[in-house]
Amino acid sequence: MSKRYAPATERNRDPILDVLQTYLPEQGTVLEVSSGTGQHAAFFAPRLAPRYWLPTDLDEISLSSIEAWRETSQAPNLLAPQCLDVLDTRWLVEDTELPEPLSAMVNINMVHIAPWPCCEGLFDGAQRILPPQAVVLMYGPFKQGGEHTSPSNAAFDQQLKAQDARWGVRDLEAVIDVAKARGFTSRAVIPMPANNLMVSFTRA
């Protein structure tokens, strides 16, 4: 197993942690969808105890990296990573016995580097597995009112679409509509460093 590193993770982890500590329920299991390198999971889990943290990702390279970070962390509340494709109609976590029931979902920097149906799949899954009053927190760059919030985000959007026409910085209002259709209400939009946002949703 080999650890992967994402420089941005080191830069944004403290501001994200501040928001997680404010908006996450005080107990339960937090499902992180698209955990990437695993750096966030290893950093957040010990600081968010007694909550449990369940990291997931789609590809084996990421899952291997997450497990390597988990072994280094040795945090007892950081659970073994699971494979998760948001487009699946049933997720492995739905058949997993957890130490505490799911109480929240966290998704960091995914919806702009995935096809739009992945955003819909994320909330389809949240609707299936999360109980009333559960929280979904989404972090990343978003357009507001159909406009980019900075020139750097506009350039980033062009770069993403050049890589894959299905990718791109999403309209926040469209994401909120997807969530609302599945029973999740946007409670807060928190400005974050580097022209990102954290959006908090709560299930009715």
ABEGO torsion letter per residue (X at the ends): XBBBBBAAAAAAAAAAAAAAAAABBABEBBBBBGAEAGAAAAAAAAAAOABBBBBBBABAAAAAAAAAAAAAAGBAABBBBBBBBAABABBAAAABBBABBBABBBBBGAAAABBAAAAAAAAAAAAAABBBGBBBBBBEBBBBGGBBABAAAAAAAAAAAAABAABEBBBAAAAAAAAAAAGBBBABBBBBBGGBBBBBBBBX
